[in-house]
Amino acid sequence: MEGKEEDVRLGANKFSERQPIGTAAQGSEDKDYKEPPPAPLFEPGELKSWSFYRAGIAEFMATFLFLYVTILTVMGVNNSPSKCATVGIQGIAWSFGGMIFALVYCTAGISGGHINPAVTFGLFLARKLSLTRAVFYIVMQCLGAICGAGVVKGFQQGLYMSSGGGANAVNAGYTKGDGLGAEIVGTFVLVYTVFSATDAKRNARDSHVPILAPLPIGFAVFLVHLATIPITGTGINPARSLGAAIIYNREHTWSDHWIFWVGPFIGAALAAVYHQVVIRAIPFKRKYSLIDYSYDELHRARFMEEEGRVFDQLHLRSGGVNDKMKYDERYTKHIRQTGLLPFITLVSRWTPKMNPCLITALIDRWRPETHSFHFHCGEMTVTLQDISMILALPIKGEPICFSTDTEGWRATMEGLIGKEPGVPKMSAGATYSWIAQNFGQCPDGYDEDSEVVQQYARAHCWYVISRVLFSDATGDRASFMWLQLFAGWKHGLSWGTAALAYLYRQLDEACRRGTDPKDRSKSKEANIGGPMILLSVWCWEHLPVGRPAPLGYDRWDDHGDPERMATWAWHWDKVEGFFGISKTQYLQYVNELDVMLPEHVTWEPYGTAGNIGRNITFALNPKCLDESHLWRLRGPLICYYAVEWHLPHRVMTQFGLYQETPPKFKDTSFHLHGIDKIKKKGIKNWSKEHKVHIKRFLHKIDKIEQRRLRCTPPPAPRPFNTAAFNRYLMWFRGVARTQLNPPAFQSEDILLEPNPGFDEMANLEYNKLIRTGRCAQLAPIVRFAQTELSKHVIEAGEALKYPPGEESYHALKAFAERSKSWARGVGALLGCRFTGDVVSTASSPSSSAPHGSLEDSGVGDSEEEESGDSEEEEDEGHTHDDTNTSQIPDAPEPSQQQRYNFKARKQRKYSKEDIFTPDAYQNKKATKDLVIEAEDSEEEPIRRRRRVGVAKKSEAGKAKKGKGKN
């Protein structure tokens, strides 16, 4: 298992579709269409991984065996006195095709089973493996081919030389152009077959696609050999041609050898372009590589960003426990057995008021591909840590995945709670109003062990979990499948993982509701169920957007029972209400989430490692911390039909740990997301349907528990690292949709003339939207500024790349002129108005000007400065003051003339560590001279000496100044 994990981390099998060939490409448990992110150009970590070198060895051995067997077959045919006594051309073709079939089958799970530089080159062009791996594979393939041919010659040297050594050359009667064309077409057939046989989309949607990918690949090799052996002897594999040519080493072989490199590489490139561009159209539909088009086609975020659509807020189908369902102390004994006592105690006393506008804005950013919210500050999600801290639900236990067969449900319900609704043609379950009316208050005169009290306790639990945790789209019915969980007071169930799985599933579906362009009326009917109490408190704890002001909390009566103490959610007992127009509030939240930065987020609201749960003023329920060792469990979460993956490694910053870039990819499965009790009505026994996932979940839990019992802690995770988080953030913003408001303006909207006219500005699209009543938002302006500033930084870097000299001067001057026009145009879009060209404020030369000042430099004496005042001189009543640096009419007038001498100053070098960190703001308060120390930086001692030197110099200056005063 360790080797497999290493393969997934850095090898050819890093992504589900990046298992290019063979059974490894088909071995996924869930055959669904998933377009993986492209492989990076360079992956330095590969060079430190044993799986990388193991894959190269596999390619070497496969090519070695391929050459050995096929050359011996060719020798047998060429040296036979009678063609009837040999296998002939058909046999040679079968030998090549059969060996490819066998070797690809054997090596696919290790290296991908390329065995051909042309195949490797084609897959590299399709971004399915890195350049590092591609070059290494090609080298190992060539070495394997040379060794294979050399071993054949070493065993039978005379026969080898007399039979041509299996070397490729253009046969008599054909031109070099014929040979080149045959190689191009033959390799195209092979590489295109490779792409098609391992296509994840076809594998998911077309059941007739063969499962065994090596078979069509080997068959393609066989057919190409039948067609091209008479022309060139069939190369289509540069390594095979190179190995035979080097060992045979004859002039006529080398004269044609270029054909067997150029032809296959052209054919492979054409196949890669044809499959990726024409067949899959990937460049045309993958704007963000982390986003799956299958989900994005109807995703709310796509319509908001690309079409500017504004949706209605979602209706929340999750409720609270009202006064009609009274908690009775006689229930406590029975509820304790289920592990739900902390949760039911919490919600029976308190349920926060939900904010539908805020929750809708969050749902817009949920991505089913990663089970996380995509913000501009990175990924965030609800984890098992939040399940424990907010709801205190048990994580360890048997997954809630039982039969949903409703045959005889009325009799079963009557046996469990004493009665059934009695409504004919009713689906299995009951309305909340019926439950509250019949079981709202337990009658007196019965002890806690009586059947009546147990029936009322079951009804109470059924009502609470159905309404608060597992509410569905109807919003007014409790399903029978939740009641049957309390038959016999089952204990040891994993309620926490079931609640989180159900929340994930509700988010997966809600982010695509109400978006059908053919029926926009559905937007007003869209809703979401599930544990909204969990999502609301999670949002208030982590995000500054929509967070109500806490007004304290009342005294909590735990009846002397630790399991009935308050959870972390009690921190929000009393909060301010939510006011405002729903549509306006919703748009405001979308706007604020667009510009939310990492510094704005509370990444670890429950406390840092070792201090979790200690920064509150009331006693915390011990159940909140009991299962902290399971919080970072990475595996399936199961709730009847719903199987959702818990991927905490994507949000390690929420745990104060090192964030890997990119996080290990895990397919959350489009196929699994399509399974529910409505679409799969024929499935009743869900434990059988999901037995593989149940087994995996129990294995994960058991492994963690066994390690804990043996007192062998797992390897200590790396702590949060600023540079690593910055790398992650830069990567994430390039592959995900992190902002939903489109930029307010485009680059072509920047008007470069000195004074853009009012009509020109008023006719810009964004300004039209403002005039027609759309709320003026900050996020579109910020996004426009971010885009333009990034372009400007790149342009500045181009101007600065020249060495000092005349060429550098002209480049920088041209950049400065463009920058002036660009800044003026951007300023105009953002509301600034200039009276003319910005001019230099340098005073007349002075003999006392210090060395390096602007007066001495001569830079300000340009022709542009002389001609730039003409517009201002035409304005009557305007007196140009060369000491007034402001070009904005509303700027305050200076009280006296000012003279500035600009001295050349050495620019400070910033390291990668000097960028933001979630804790940087607090650290700045602690020290004014904060220098963020780079991890393992060689410059740190120098920087420390500089800081000490500056301090000493400052103290010396103060002492000298004081002495002068005396």
N, C-alpha and C positions, 0 to 999 in steps of 0.2 A: 504493500500500500504506500510505503514511503516513496518508492520509485515512481509510482503513478502520480502521486501528488507533485513530485518534482517535474514530471512531464507536463502536467497541467500548468505549473507555474511558469516555466520558461521554455518548454519544448514546443514541438509541432502541434500538440494537442491543447494549446492554451485556450482556444475557443472552440465551440461545438462544431463550427464549419471549418475551422482551421485544422481538421484532421483530413488531409487532402485526399487520401486514397485508401481504399480497403475497408476491412470490417471496422476499423477504428472510427471511420467516418459514419458508420451505420450503427454504432454500438450504443447510442443514446437511448435511454429508457423511454423518452418522450419524443416522438418524431414530430416535431413542429418546426415551422419556418422561423428561423432566427438569423438575421443578418448580423454577423459579428463585427466589431470595430476592426478597421484595417490594422495589419501588423505594423509596428513602428519600423522605420528605416534601419535604425541601429538599436540593438538591445544588449547593452554591455553586460548585463547580469547573466546572459547566456554563457559567457566565457568562464564563469565560475561554477557552472552547473554540470554535474556528471551526466545528466540526461542529454545534454548537448553533444558531448563527445561520444556517448553511447549511440546516439542517432547517426553520427558520422561513421562510426565503425559498422553499423548495420548497413549503411549505404555501400561502404567499401566491400563488405562480404557479399552482398546481393549482386553487385556488379561483377565481382570476381567469379562467382558461380555462374552468372549469366554468360559471360565470355567463355568460360571453360566448356560448358555444355554445348553452346551453340557453335563454337568453332570446331569442336570435335564432330558435330553433325555435318557441317559444311565439308570438312576434310573427308569424311566417309563417303559423301556423295561424289566429290570431285575425283577421288582416287579409285572409284569403282570402275572396273572394265566394262560393266554393263549397267545402264540406267535402270533396267528392270530389277537388278539385284539390290537396289538401294531405295531409300524412301523418296528420293527425288525432290523437286522443288516444293511439292506439297509437304513433304516431311520436314524440310528446312523451315518452312513457314510455321508448321505446327510446333517445331522445337522452340522457335523464338516466342511465339504466342503462349505456349504452355509454360515456358520458364517465367515469362512476365507474370502470368496468372499466379503461379506458385509463389514467386518471390514477393510480389506485392501483397499477397495474402499473409505471408510470414512477417514482413517488416512494416506493414502499415501502422500497427499500434506503437511502433518504436520511433520510426523516422518519418512516416507518411508514405513510405514505399515509392520513392521517385525513380531511382535506378536509371536516371536519364537526365543529363543537364538541360535538355530542351524542356522537359516537364518542370524541372525546378525553376527555370527561367520564366516559363509561363505563369506558374503559381506566384512567383515573386512580382511579376507585373500586375497580377490581380491583388496584390497586397495581402497574400495569405501566409507569407513568411517573411522574416526580416532579411536584409541584405547580408548581414553577418552569417546567418544560417545558409542562405542560398550559395554564397561563395564557398563556404566550408563543404557543403554537400557536393558541389561540382568538383572541387579538388579531390575529395574522397572517391567520387565515382570514377574519375579519370585514373587515379592510382589503382583502384580495384580492377579496372579494365586492363591496364598494363600488366598487372600481376597475373590476371586470369589468362591472358594470351601468352605471357611468358612461361607459365607452368605447362601449357599445352606444348609449346615449342621445346621446353626442356625434356618432356617425356618422349616426344616423337619429332625430333628436329628435321630429319630428312623428309619424312612424309609431310611435315608442316610446310616446309619451303616449296616442295613440289606441288602442293595443292593450293598455293596462293595465300595461305595463312589466314583466310577469312577476311582479308583486307578489302576495303571498298574502293571502287574506281568506276568511272563511266565506261560501260562496255562498248565494244566496237559497233558501229552503226548508229550511235547516239551522240549528240553534241553535248557540250558542257551545259548549255542552256536547258537541254532536255533533262539532264541529271539534276540541275538545280531546281527545276520545276517539280520533278518527281519527289525530291526531298521536302520541298515546301508543302506540297499537298499531302504527302504521307504523314508528316509531322503534325499538320493541322488536324487531320483525322484523329490521330492519337491523342493530342492534347485536348481537343474539343470533347472527345469521349471521356477523358479524365474529369473535366469540369462537369459534364452532364451526369456521369455516374456517381459523383459525390455532391451533387447539388442539394443543399438542405431544403430548399423550397419544393423541389419535385419530390424529394423523399417524404416530405410531410403531407403533401396534398394529392399525390398520385399513387394510389395503392399498388399499381402495377409495376412501379419502378423496382428493379431487382435489388434485393437486399445485399447481395454479394457483389460489391463493386469491382473486385479484380477480374471477374468473369468477362464483362463487356470490354474492359481494357485489354486483356489478353487476346480477346477475339479481334479487336481492332488491329493489334499488332500482326496477327495472323493474316488478315485480309490485305493489309498494306504490303506485307512481304510477298504475297501471291502476285500483286500487281507490279511491284517495282524491283523484284530480284533480277528480271531480265535487263533492267536499265542500269542500275547502279549497285546491284547486290544488296540494296536496301540498307541505308544508314539509319536515318531518323533518330539516331542516338549518338551525339558527338563523342561521348566517352567510349562507346563500343568501336567507333571508327578510329579514334586516336590510339587506343590500346593495340588494335591489330596493326595499324600503320607503323607504330614505333617498333614493335617486335618483328614484323615482316621486313620493313625498311628497304623498300625498292623505289626507284625514281618515279615510275609511272603512278605509284600509289600516292606519293607526296604531291605530284603535279595537280591532282584532282582533289586533294584533301580539303581545301578551303570550302568546297561545295558542301561537305558533310558537317560544317559548322554554320556557315551562313544560311543554308537552306533550312535546317531544323530550327534555328533561332527565329528566322522570319516566320516560319509556320507556327511556332509556339506563340509568338507575339500576336499574330493574326487571330489565332484561336482564343487567346485571352481577351483581346479587344472585342471580338465577336460575341463571346459569352457574356462578358461583364457589361458591355455597352448596349449591344443589340438585344440579346435574349433577356438579360436581367435588368437592363436600363438603370443600373445602380447609380451612375453619376447624375441621373436626372431626378432621382427621388430620395436621395440620402443627403439631405442638407446637414444633418447632425448624425455622426456615425454611431453614437450611443443609443440613438432612438430607432426603434423598429417600426417600419411603415405599417405593419399589420395593426399596431395599436394607434399609430399617429393619424391614420386615415380619418378617424372620427373623433380625435382627441380635441377637447375644448381649447387647449393651448395653441394648437396649430391654427385653428380658425381665428383666434384672438390675434396672433402675431401676423399671419399672412393676409387675412381679410379684414382685420379690425373689427370683428364681430363682438358685440357686447351681449352676454348671456344674462338670463335671470338667475337669481340666487336659487340654490337647491332647497327643497323642503326637507327638514330633518324628521325622520320617522322614529327617532330614539326619544324615549321619554323618561320620566322619573317615577318614583313611588309616591303616590299622593296619599292624602289622609284617609282615603277609603280602604287602604290595606294597612291595618294596624299590626305592628310587630308585637308578638306575645312572648314573654320570657320562657314559656313552656316549649317554644320552638328551638331554643338554644342547643339543647342536648342533641337533637337530630341534625340540625344544620352543621354543628361542629364536625360531624362525621364526614360530611361532604368536602370540607376544606373551604367552604364559602362563608364562614362566619365573619371574618373581617370585612369582606366586601358587602355582604347583606346588611351588616350593622351600619356601615358607612352610608349606603344609598337609602336605607330605610329611614335614616335621620336627615339626610341632606342630598340634594341634587342641584348642581349649579345651573344657572340660567344660560342657555346656549346662545351663541351668536352666529346665526345662519350665514351672514355675510362674510364673516371671517373664515368659517369652515369652507364655504364655497371657494373663496380665494385660495385656500390651501389645496383643495381638491384639483383646481386648475393646474397645479404644479406637480401633482402625483404622477409617477411614471411606473406602469406595471412591469416594464423591463427590468428595473432595478429595485422595485419596492421601496422607493424613497422619493422625497420631495426634491425637486431640482430648483435651487435658489441660485442667485448670482454669487452668493457667499459659499456655495458648495452643496453637497447632498446632506440631507437630514432625514431621519425617519423615527417612527415609534418603535421601540425595541422592548425586549423582555425586561430590561431594567425599569422601563416606565410601567409595565404591567405590575411589577412587584411594588414599586414605590407608590404608585397612585392608587391601585386597586387591591394590592396584596393578594392576588389570585395565585394558586399553586401552579408551578411550572412542571415539576416532576410528577409523573404518573402515567396512566394509560391514556392514549389519545382518544378524544371523543369522536369515534368513528364506528357507529353501530348501524343496525338495520333501520330503515325508514319505512318498512312495510306497515301499512295502516289497516290491514285486514283485521276486523274485530276490534277496532280502536275504541268504540263506544263502551264495550264491556270492560276493556282494560282500564279505561279512564274511570269508570264507575267503581272498579275495584281499588283504584289508587286514591281517589278523592271523594268517593261516595256518591257521585252523581255525574251526569253528562248533559250537554246543552239541550238535547232533545229536539234539535232543529233538523228536519229532513233535508237530504241532499246538501249536506254541509261538509266541507273539507275537514280533515282530521285536525281538531283543535277547538279553541273557544275564543270569544272576544274578551278583551280586557274588562269591559264593563260587566260582562256576565260573571267573570271570576271575582271582581271586586264586590259585586252584589251578593254573591253566595258565600264568599270566603273572606270578606273584609275584616271580620273580627271573630276570633275564636271564642266560643261560648264558655261560660264558667261551669264549674262542677266536674271537670275532667282533669285527671293528672297527666303529666307529660308523656307517660308511656301508653296512654289510651289510644285506641285506633282513631278516634275523632280528632285528637290533637295532631296526630301524625298526618291525617288527611289535610287538615288546615295548614300544617307546616309545608306539605308538598305543594299545595296550591299557592302558598306565599312564595316559595322558591321559584315555582314555575312562572308566576307573574313577574317577579323581579328580574330573573335572567332573560326572559323573553322580551321584556320591555326595555331594559337598560343595556344588556349586552348583545342580544341576538335579534333585535327588531328587524323586520323585513320591510319590503316595499309597501305592504298594505298599511302598516302603522297602527292597526287596531286589532290584530289577532295574535294569539299565542299558539304556536305550532305544537302538535301533540308530541313530536319527537323530543322536545325538551322535557316534557313531563315524565316520559318513561325513564329518564336518567335518575329519577328519585324513587324508583321502585326498589325497595329494600335498602334505601339510603346508601347507594354506592359510594364508596370512598376510594381515594387514590386515583381520581381522574385529573388530567392535566387541563384545568379550566383556563389557565393563563394562556397557553399556546392556542387553545381553541378560540378564545376571544381575540387574540392578535391575528390569527388566520382569518377570522370572520371580518375583522376591520380591514385587512388588506384586500380581501375579496370585494367588499363594499366600495373601497376606494378605486380598485381596478375598474369596476363597472361605472361608478359615478363620474369619473373623469371623461367618459365618452357618452354621457347621457344628454339628451336634448340638443344634439348637434346636427341632426339629419337636415340637410338643406331643403329636402323635399317637404318636410313637415316641421316648420319652425314653431308651431304651437306646442310641440312636445317640450320645448325649452322651459315653459312655465310649469309643466307637470313633473319635471325631473326631481328625483328625491334621492336620499341616502339613508340607510339604516346602520345598525351596528353600534358599538360602544362609543357614542359621541362624547360621553363624559370623559373618557380616556383621551380622545383627540383634543378636546377643549382645554383640559388641564395641561396636557403636553405642550400645546401652543402657548399658553400663558406663561409657562415656566421657561420656555426656550426663546420665544420670539418677542420683540418689542411691539410688533404690529397688533393692534386690537386688544392689547392687554389691559384689563380693567384695573383700577386702583383698589388694592385690598383694604378693607375697612375693619380688619380684625376678625376675631372668631369667638364664639361663645364657649363656655366651659363644656368639656367633653366628659360624660359619665361613662366610664368603662366597666362599672360594676365589679371592680377588682379583678377583672379577667384580662390578662395580657392580649388574648386573641381579639378582644373587643376594643382595643385601643385605637386611636385615630391613625389613619394613613396620611401620607404626604398631602393628599388632596384637601385635607381639612384646612390647609393654609389659605384656601380660597373660600372659606365659609361665607364671608360677607364681602361683596364687591360692589362697585358702582354699577348702575344699570347701563344699558346700551341705548343710545338715542340717535336720532337722525333718520333721513330717508334711506330706505334699503338700497336702492340703486346707487345713490351717491356714496353710501358707506362701502358698498362692494367695490366700486371703481377705485375708491381711495385706498382700500386694502391691497388691491392689485397693484396700484401705483407704488405703495410703500414697500411691498415685497420685491418689486423690481429693482429698487435702489438699496436694499438692505445689504450691509457689508458685514464681514466676519466680526468686526469690532462691535457691532450692534447686537450680536447673538450671545445669549447665555448658554455656552456649550455644555457646562456641567452644573446644572441647577441644584443637584442634590449634594454637591460637595465633591472635592477631589479625592483621589485614591487614599484610603486610610481614614478619611473624614466624612464619608458619605452618611447622610442622615443626621448630622450633628448640629447643623446650623439652623435649627428651628427651636421655638420656645415651648413646644408642648412635647409630651412623651410620644415617641413614634412606635407604632405597632411592630413588634419584633418580626412578624411575618414579612415585613417589607424588605428585610435584609437576610432572611434565612437562606435564600437560594441565589445569593449574589454570584456564586461560582458558575451558575448556568446562564448568566445574562448575555454572554458573548457566544452562546451556542449557535453554530452555523449549520442549519439543516431544515428539513421540512416541518411546517406547522400544519396540523390537521384538525379540521372541524367538519365531520361528516363528509360531504362531497368536496369541500374546499381543501386544496393542498397548496399552501403558499410558502415560499422560502424566506427564512429569516437570514438576512445578510448583514450582520453588524460590521463586517470588515469594510464595508463601504462608508461607514460613518464613525471611524475610530476616533475622530476628534471629539465626539460626544462622550467618549470614555477617557479622554485626556491622553490618548495614545497616538503612536506614529501612524500617519496616513500614507498607505502605499499608493504609488502612481504607476500605471492605472491599477485600481483594485482588481483582484482576480475576478474574471468574468464567470458568472453563473447564470445559465439560462433558466429564467423563471417559468418558462414553458407556456407558449401560446395554447398548446393542447390542453394543459391542466386548467388554464383560465376559462376554457370553454366548457368545462364540466360543471353542471349544477343539477339540482333535482328536477328542474323543469325541462331542460334540454335532454336529460338522460333519465326519463321517467321509467324506463325499463330496468334501471339499476336500483336494487333495494338493499343489497348486502354491501355496504360501503367498506366494511372491514376487509372483505375479499377483494374488492376493486382496488383498494389502496394498500394492499398488504406489503408491497415493496417499500413504500414510504413509511408505513408504520414500523416495519422492521428497522429501517434506517434511523428513524427518530429514537426508538428504544435503545438501539446500539449506541447512539451518540450520548444519550443520558447515562447509560450504564458505564460507558467508558470514562466519563467525567467523574461519576460517583466512585468507581473503583480506584481511580487515581487519588481521589480525596481520601478514601479509606486507608490507602497505603501510605498516606502522608507524603506523596511524591508530587509536589506542585508542578504545573506545566512550566515550560520555559518562560522566563519573565519577558513580557512584551516590551517593546521599545517605547519610551515616553514620547510625548508630543514633541515634534521638531518643526520649527518655524520654516526652515528652508524646504523641508519635505512637503509641508502643507501648501507653500507657495507653488511648488512644482505641480502638486495635485490640482490646485485651483486654476492654474494656467492651462493645464491639460483639460480639465473638466469644462471650462468655459468654451473650449474649442470644439467639443464633441456633443454638447447638450444644449437644449434650449433653456436658457436661464432667465431670459427677460421676455415678457409677453407684450409689452407696449412697443410697437414699432418706433423707430427713430422719428422725431418730430419733423426733421428735414432730411434731404438727401444731399450728396456732395454737389450735385448740379444746382441746388438752391442757393449756394453761396455766391452772392453777387459781388464781383470784384471791383466794380466801379466805386469811386470815392463816396458818392451820395446816392444810394439806391432810392428810387422814387417810391412814394407812398403806395401807388397802385401796384407796383411790382411786388412789394412786400405783402400787401393785402391779399393778392391773388395766390399766394403760396397755400398749398393744400391744408397744412396744419392750422394756419390762421383762419382759413374758411371754416374749419371744424369748430374752432373756438367761437367764432361769430354766430354759428348756427346753434349754439347752446351746449356743446360738449364741455364738460368740466376741464378747466385748465389743469394739466397734470405736470408734475416735475419729471417723472420717469422718462417720457419721450425725449425731453430736452437733454437729460443726463445721458441717455443712450446715444443720442446724436453727438454730443460732446466727446463721449468715450471713443466712438468710432473715428471721429475726425482727429482727435489728439493722437490716437495710435498711428494713424497714417502719417501724421506730421512728425512723430518721433522717428519713424522709419526713414522718412525723407531727410531728416536731420542727420541720421547715421550715414546715409549715402553721401551727403555733402562733406562730412567730417572724415571720410575714409582716405582722402587724398593726403599725401605727405606735404609738409610745409613747403611753400613756394608759390609761384605765380598761379599755377593751376588751382591750388588750394584756395588762394585769394578770390579768384573769379568764381569758383564753385560756391564759396561761402557768401559772396556778395549776391549772387543770383538767388541763393536760398533765402537770404535776408529780405530781398525784394519780394519774393513770392510769399514769404511769411507775413510781411506787412499787409499785403493785399488780402491774404487768407485770414489773418486775425481781424482785419477790418470787416470783412464779409461775415465772419462768424459772429463778431460783436454786434453787427446790425441785426442778424437773426435773433440774437438773444436780447435785443432791446437797446443796445448802445447806439448813439448817434454822434458822428464826428463832424467837426466843422471843416475839415480838410485833411491833407496828408499830415501824418505825425512827423514832427520835425525834431531835430536835435536841440537840446537845451544847453549846449556848451557855451560858456561865456567867452569873452574875448581873451586872447592869449595873455598870460601873465608870466613875468619872469620868475615869480615865486612858485609857479605850479610845480608840484612834485613830479619826480621822474615816473613815467608810466601813466600819467593822467591823460584824459581824453584830449586836452588842449594840445599836447605835444604829439599825439599819435597821427593827426592829420586825417583820421578816418572820417570825421564829421564834415570835411570840406568837399563834399561831392556835388556834382551838377544837380542831382535830384534835390538837394537842400536849397539851392539857389532858386530853382523853379517851383518849389513846392509851396511858396507863400502867395502865389498870384491870386488864388481864390479868396484868401482871407483879406487881401488888400482891396478887393472889390466890395466887401461888406462895409457899408457906412456905419460909423459909430463904433467899430470894433478896433480896439488898440491892441496890437500884438505885443505881449510881454514875454521876452525870451526867458524870463525866470519862471514862468507858469508852466509846469509840466503837464497839466491836465488839458485834454482836448475835449472834455465833456462839458457842455455849457452849465450844467447844474453843479459842477464842482465848486467848493468854497474857495474864495480868493485868499491867497496867502497874506499874512499880516506884514511880511517884509520880504525883500528880495532874498533869494536863496542861491547859493553857489555850491555846486556839487563837483567834486573831483573824483573821478572813477579810477580807482587803482586796480591794477592787475592783481588778481588773487588766485592763488592755487586752489583748484577745485578739489573738494573732498571726495575721496573714493568710498563709495558705499558697497558693502558686501551684500550677498544674497540674504544674509541673515537680518539686514537692516530694514526688512519689510515688516508689514503688520503681523501681529499675533493676537489671538483672542485676549491675551493677558497684558498686552503692551500698554494699554491705557492706565491700568493700575500701577504698572511698573514705572511709568513716567512720573506719576505722582510721588513715588518714593524717592526718586533722585532726579535732579535737573539735568545732570550730564549723563543721561542714559546712553550707553553704547551697547547695543545688543551683541553679545559675544557669539561669534560664529563657531560652530562645533568643529573641533579639531583644526582651527584656523592657524596658519603659521604667522599671520600678521598680528595675532592677539597681543603678544608681548610688546610689539612696536606700538600698537594703538594704546596700550596701557601706559607706556613710557611717555607717549605724546600727551595723554590726558594729565599725567603727573606734571609734565613740563609746563603745560598751559596753566595749571593751578599755581605752580611756583612763580611763573612769570606774572600772573595776575596779582599775587601777594606782594611781589617786589614792586609792581607799579603802584599799588595802594600805599605801601610804606614810603615810596619816593614822593608821592603826592602829599601825604601827610607831613612829611619833613619840609616840603616847600611852603606849605601853609604856615608852619611854625616860624 
